[in-house]
Amino acid sequence: MPLENSVGVVAPQRIRFNETLALKSGASLPGFELVCETYGTLNAARSNAVLVCHALSGGHHVAGVRADDAKDIGWWDNLVGPGKPLDTRRFFVVGVNNLGGCYGSTGPISINPQTGKRYGADFPMVTVEDWVATQARLADRLGIDTWAAVIGGSLGGMQALEWTLQFPDRIRHAIVIASAPKLSAQNIAFNEVARQAIISDPDFHGGHYGDYGVVPTNGLRLARMVGHITYLSDSQMGEKFGRQLRHGEPGFSYDVDFEIESYLRYQGDKFAGFFDANTYLITTKALDYFDPAYAYGGDLSAALARAKAQFFVASFTTDWRFAPARSREIVFALLHNRRRVAYAEIDCDAGHDSFLLDDAHYHDLLRAYLENISL
Amino acid sequence: MNSAQRAKERERFDFAVIANWIPPGERVLDLGCGDGRLLRYLRETRGIAGYGVEIDNTSVLGCIRNDIDVVQIDIEGGLSGFEDQSFDHVIISQALQAMHATERILGEMLRVAGEAVVSFPNFAYRTNRAAIVGGHMPVSEDLPFEWYETPNVRFFTIADFEALCAKLGIEIRERLAFDEDGQAVTDDPNLNGSLAFYRLGRKA
């Protein structure tokens, strides 16, 4: 199937950083690699670069198709491409797999140079701050002094926000979608259930499952099922699955009865087949720990005083994971600091996952905002 | 002049009246800002730092296209989140009549800004009265909707508005009224004014 307005076949780059990386946790890495993909062309002024930050399960493969697998379409391909809202004819777009990831950047499945074995559970915890610090080194390597924009949804939005705080002079626009300035207790609770599902799997082996030649498939599967519930809205789930029965009548067994059970099992199985459990654990902890206001006694306005970027913040009415009120916290903290910020609350039925869809109004807003960015 | 040109002319006139009251470089909040064209005008002519508030999706998209900082929230619920006296001026330009929570909105406006600018169509304007006397709801230059499609939900007059301001302890610092041809009206504005503009503040 030919893809419309696609960036086409893309190939990742692997970039090696040999300097020691000190992490927020106090741990350090002797060096690391990041894999990235780029689309479009960096202009002579180097003023058209846009960084796309991924959320929990995303990676560097943002748009186009992989040479070795034409079915592997980038996770935000509906947004990024020639003529698309994030137009690669105008912008130089960079997707990166974050440190600790499992798609090729240094992470738990990488070989620890000190032991010659996989890091597994020995891979240090990384934070949103660490990700942004490593993304900055990537920017240096790509010759990008200042991003025209950093864009992300959910956890990706947190990275865009963190960019404005850690490197206020290196980002002109932050596009923060379906995100929050920190997790709520309920958000952390869901993450903890997901982690316990993984950690309590007998195949987890304290995170060193690689040494045993197994993976905690059941735990990862359960974690994804719990997560998936929070990504969808009640109304959309009701519309899509309702109480539909797989075989038309109750089976009076614990096999798949309802369609929603089938859907969750499918999503869980699919995810457990490719994602690394330690990466999942690390990523959920990065989410939990992100709280730029913490160092300011919980005062988000004080925390955002450093930010200089112009913001576009968007939320979705049916998102209960990061509800619109969470986005408004960011908006009003920026207003307090007299920063430029526009905020849209988008009617979309699909809950948290709306940020990945190509809802017409949502994409119109992003297109309009991006078109106004001067290069 | 066709009706589109006339509407544009009219709009420019309204904007000019409001701009006259906004000193250069101020921080301005525009409630019910539409696609942000008033803020854009004020930015271009007065160099203001402006924010809009709007609930309608198409209007919000218009603001983004116009490079206007808009916050999409429902003003009917108040302006919580906007800090006390964080703006120099807050404007509500021909939008108050389309909102239910009139008293709350006026109170909130003078909480977030030192001075409010309000404009609205005067329901007691001569031709509107004539329409009622003739047995029909008025449709005019400043009330351009048929009753079955009007976005307006509050129908009030210059006299009504001033009585409400008195009740709420709001000081009227200046009032301008214009007839349908844009001529300033001083004689009996409640009868001869089609559109009214106010500068409002809190009594000292």
Interface residues (C-beta under 8 A of the other chain):
Chain A: F312 R328 V331 F332 L335 H336 R338 R340 V341 A342 Y343 A344 E345 I346 D347 H361 D364 L365 A368 Y369 E371 N372
Chain B: R27 A49 Y51 N57 V60 L61 C63 I64 R65 D67 I68 D69 V70 V71 Q72 I73 G81 F82 E83 S86
